[in-house]
Amino acid sequence: MNSLREIVDSASQLRSLANLRLRGDAEPRPLGPAIWNWEAVQRVLVIRLRSIGDTVLATPSLFCLKRFLPHAEVDVLLEDWVAPLLSDFQFVDNVISIPGDSTTARARIARRLRHARYDVIYNLHGGTTATLLTRAAGAPHRVGYSNYQYSRLHNHVAPPPSSLWERQKVHSVEQQLALLGWTGVPVTDRPPTRLGLMEEALDSVTVRLRAAGLSEGEPFALLHPAAAFETKRWAIESYAQLVDVLKNSGLPVVALFALNEASLAAELIQRSTARVVAFTDLSLPEVTALAYRARLFVGNDSGIAHIAAAVGTPVVVIFGSSNVIHWGPWTSTPAATVLEEMDCQPCHGYFCEKYDEPECIKRVPVERVVAAIERVLKETA
C-alpha cells in the first residue's frame, strides 16, 4: 500500500514538473554532447506510432528538433487514423501515415523511408513495428533506448531517461525529449505540447455550435466522459452532476464522444437536468478546434484531454488506473488532476485485477472534481 509519504512525494513531484514547465530554462541545453556532426544533417524522421495522446505528447520533441534544425527537413511517421491531428502542425515538414493492419502497406512505407535517405531517425515508440521500420529505413544514425525489445537494431542506444534527467520518475514528454537531448538537441526548457488549428475545422465547429444554439464567442465547458478502458472511465452519472454545476456557473456544456459511443452520449443527456450538446462525429482537426473554443475541459485521462491541454485550454483531468506523473497534462495553462490514491494504483489499466470493478476511478468523488474546476476557473478568470 502506498504510504502517505509516497503519496505526498508523488503530488509534490507533479507540482515540481509543472513548475519546471512554467519556468523553463532561459537557454535550453542538451542532455549530452553531440554524437554526430549536426551541420551535415539535412533530413530527420521521428517515429511515434499508436494513440492520440502519444502523438500530442510527441509535439514538444518535434518542436525542439525544428527549433534546433530550422533549415533541415523534419518528418514524423504516425498511424493513419491519428495522422490528421498534425496535418497543420508548423514544426513538421511532412506527416507520413501508415495503416495499422496492413503488412503490404508497411513494406511499402519501409521502401519509401529508405528512398528518402534520412540522416537521423528517432524511434520514440520502441514497439516491434517502429523498430523494424527504423532499421529498414537505413539511416546512418538510428536512435532508441536500451530497454527496447530490439534495441540492437539501433546504432545509437540511449540509457534510461530517468538517468538522463537525474530523477526517478519522468513524464512521457520528458522520456521522449531525453532521447533527443542525449544526442545533443537542446531540450531542457521542456516545452509544452502544442497543436495547429485548421481554418476549415474552426469554421466547421463554429457552424455546429451555432446550430446547437451557442453563439460565436460564447464560453462553454467541454466534457469528455469516454475513455478506452473502464479503469479510466468516471461514472456517467457523476458527469451528469457536473453538467448542473457548470450550468450554474454560467457555462453551458458540450460533450464529446466517438461515433460508437452514441449510447453513452444518450445516457449523459438523459441523466442531466440541464441541456447538453453532444457531438459524436467530429474529425480530429474538428476536435482540436472545439477544444480550442472551450473555456474549460473536464474529462478522463485520454488523448482528448491532451488535445485540450495542447491548444491552451484549462483542463481538469480525472485519473483512474493511469500514472499521473507520467501521463498528466503537459501544459503551462492552469490544469488540475483528480485521483483517488489506492495501493494498486497505477496499474496497466486494461482491466482491474483486484476488484470486481475498477474502484480507483469509481471512488473519485464529485466534490473533489468540482473543487478542481473552481480552482482552475479562478486561476484563469
N, C-alpha and C positions, 0 to 999 in steps of 0.2 A: 504493500500500500504506500502511496506517495506520502511522505512526511510533510508537515506544514512548511518546514524549511525548503523542501524541494518545490512545493507549490509557489511559495514566495519567490524563490530563485527564478522559476520559470516566468512568473509575471514580471519580475524585475528585468530579466533579460529581454523580454518582449519590449518593455519600455525603453531599454537601452538601445535596442535595434532601431526603434522609432526615432530616438534622439540622434543616432548616427545619421539616419537618412535626412533628418531635418537640418542637421548641422553640416554634414558633409565635409570633405577636405577642400581647402581653398585651392590647392593644386593637386589634382588626382595623381596618384602614383601607381606603378605596377606592384605586383607582389613578388617579383623576381626579375633578374636581368633578362634581357632579350636573348632568346635561344637561337635565333637566326637573324639574318640581315633583313630588317623590316623595309629598308629602302628598295629592296628588289621585289617586294610583294605587290602584285597587281590585282590578284583575284583571291577572295576568301569565301568559303562556304561554311555556313553554320547549319548543322543538322539537329532539329528538335522535333521529333515525332510525338504523337499521342494527342493530348487533350487541349481544350480551350485554355484552361488555366496554365498548363505547361507553356503554351505559346505566348501568353501575355507575360508570364514571368521570365521569358527569354528576352523581352524587349530591352531591358537595361544593358544586356550584353551586346545586342545589336547596336544600340546607341553608342556604347563605348568603342566598339570597333570602328564605326563610321566616323566618330569624333577623332580617333587616332589615325585613321587612314582615309581622309576626306576625298582623296583622288583615286582610291582603289575601288574595285567593284566588290560589294558585299552582298552575297546572296544567302537565302535561307531555304531549307528544304522542310516542308510541312506535309502532313497528311491532307488529302484533297478536301475533306469536309470542313477542315478548320482554316485552310489557306485564305479564304476571303477576309478573315479577320485582319490580315496585314496587307490587304490589297491597296491601301492608301497610306502605307507607313513610310514616312520620308527617309528613314535611316536604313532602308534596304533597296538595293537596285533591282533585284529580281526575286520573286517568290516562286519557287518550284514546288509543285504539288505531286504527291504520289498516292495512288489508290491504296487503301489499306488491305485489300484482299486479292490482289492480282499478281501472281508470280511473273507473268509475262510483262506486265506494266513495270514491275520493279526491275526486271532485267533491262528494259528499255531506258529507264531512268538511270541505271548504272552506266550504260553506254553514254548517255547524254552527259553525265557528270565527268566521265573520263575524257570525253571530247572537249569539255570546257577547259581542261588543264588548269585547275585551281592550284594555287601555290600553297595554300593552307586550308585545312578542314578541321573544324572543331566539332567533335561529337558530344553534344550536350545531353544526349539521351542515354546512350550506353546499352540499349537493347540489341538483340541479335540483328534485326534488320538494319538499324542505324549503323552498327559496327561493320557489317558486311558491305554496306554502301560506302562507308568511309574508306575501307580498304580497296574496294573495286574502283573508286574514283582515281586512285593512283597519284594523289598529290604528294609532293616532296615532304610536306610536313602534315602529319596526321596526329591530332591531339586528343587524348582521352584520359580517363582516370585509371589508376592502378587497380581499383576494385571492379572494373568492368569484367564481365564474364570472359570476353575475348580481348583482353587488353593487349595481348601480344600483336594484334593486328594494327596497332598504332605504333609509330616510331618515336613518339614523344608521350611519355606516361607520367602524369602528374601525381603527386602524393595527395592524400585526402584533403578536402577543402578545410576541414577543421584545423589541420596543422598549418595551412597557408594563412588562415585568418587568426590563428593562435587563440582559438576559442572552441570549446567542446561542441556547442550547438550552433548551427548556422541555418539561415533561411535558404529556401530554394534559389532565390535570386543570387545570394552570395555563393552558393555552390556552383552556379554557372559562371558568375563573374570570376571566381577564383581560377577556373581553367584558363581564361584569357589572361588574367593578371599574372599567372605563373610563367607565361611566355613573354611577358614584357609590355602588355597592354595596360595603360593606366585605368584603374578601376576603384580605387579606394574611396572615391566620393559616393559610391553605392547609389547611383541614380535611381529615381522612381520608375515604375512601369509607365508606359505611355502607349497610346494608340492614335492612329489617324482617323479623321472623320470625313466621310464621303458626302458631298453636297446632295447627291441623289438620295442617299439614305436619310439625311436630315430633312429634306423636303418631304419624303415619304412619311416619316414619323410625324411631322407637323400636320400633314393631311389626316393621318389616322387619329391623332389626338383631337384635332378639331372636330372630326366626325363623331368622336366619343363625348363631345361636349366640353373639352378643355381648350381654352383659347391659347394662342401663341404667347409664350412667356409666363403662363400661369404655373406656379410651383406645384409639384406633386411628389408623392413618395412612390418609389418603385420597389415592389416586393417580388422576391423570387423564392417561393415556397418549395421548389423542387430540388432534387439532388440525385446523383447517380445511385446512391445506396441508402438503404433505410437507416443506417448508422449515422447518416449525415442529414436526415430529413426531420426537421422540427415539426411538431403536430400541426395539422392544418387548422384545427380549432384554436390553437394558440395564435396563428396568423390572423384568424378572424377577429380575435380580440384586439390585435394591433390595428386592424382596419378602423375600428371605432376610436381608438386612442389617437391615431393620426388624423382622422377626420375632425376630431375635436380640437386638434392643434392647428387646423386650417390647411391640412394637406390632404387633398383627395388621393385615392390610391389607384395606381396602375399596377397590375400583376402580370408577370411574365412566365410563360410556360412553353414547352415544346409541343408540337402537334400531337404527339402520343400521350400528352399529359392533360388532355382536354377534360377528362373526368375529375382530375384534381382541381382544375380551374372552376368547374361547375360546383364542386364541393365548397370551395372557398366563397364563392358568390352566395351559395345557399346558406352558409353558416354566418355570413356577415350581415349585420343590420344596416350598415352604411353601404353606399354604392361602390362597386369595384369594377374598374375597366380591365378586362383581361385580354391579352394578346397571346396567341398560340402559333402564329405563322410568320414571325419576323425572321429575316435573314440575319446573319452575324453582323454585317455593317449596320443594319437597322437596329439591332440590339444595342450596338455601341452608341448609335445616335440617341436612342431612347434613354440609355443610362446617362449620357451627357446632358440631356434635357432635364433630368430629375434633380429635385432639390436634395433628396436623400435616398440612399439604397439600404434596404434591410433584407437579408436573405441568408440562406445556409451557405456553408463553405462550399463553393463551386466556382467553375470558370466564370460565370456571370458576375459573381462578386469581384473577381479580379478585373473584369472588363470595367465595372463601375469605378473601381479604385484607379484604374489606368487613365480614365478620362477626367479625373479630378473631382468626382462626386463624393461627398462624405458618405461613409459606409458604416453599417453595423452588421457584423457577420456572426452568425450563431454556429458554434462548433459542437460536434459530437465526437466521433472517433478520431478525427484528424489531429495531427501535431500542430498546435497553433504557432509554435516557434518557427516551424519550417514552412507552414502554409498560410500564415496570416497575411492580410492585405499589405502590400508594399507600396506605400504612398506617403507623400508629405502633407496630404489633405487630412483633416481630422477623421479618425477612424476608431472604432471600438470593436473588440471581440468579446463574446459572451460564451462561457462554457461552464460545465459542471465537472470539477475535478473528481476523478474516480481512480481507484488503484489499477484498473485495467486500461486506462486512457492515457496516451493514444494507443491505437492498435491498427491492424491492417485495414479494417473498415469494410471488408467485403460482406461480412456478416458478424453477428455478435456471438462470441464463443462462450460467454459466461452466463448470460441471461436469456430468457425466452424472447425478450425484445431488447433493443438497444437502449438501455437505461441512460447512458451518457447524454444522449440528445433529448430523450423524453423528460428528463428531470430538470432541464433548464426552465426556470420559472419566467412567466410573462413579465413579472415585476422587474426583473433584472434587465430584460431586453428593453422595456420601456425606459428604465433609468439610463441605459446606454444611449437610447435615441435622444432623450432630453439633453444629455451631456454633449453629444455631437452637434445637435442643433444649436445649443447655446454657444459652442465654440465657433460656429460658422454664421452666427447672427450678424 
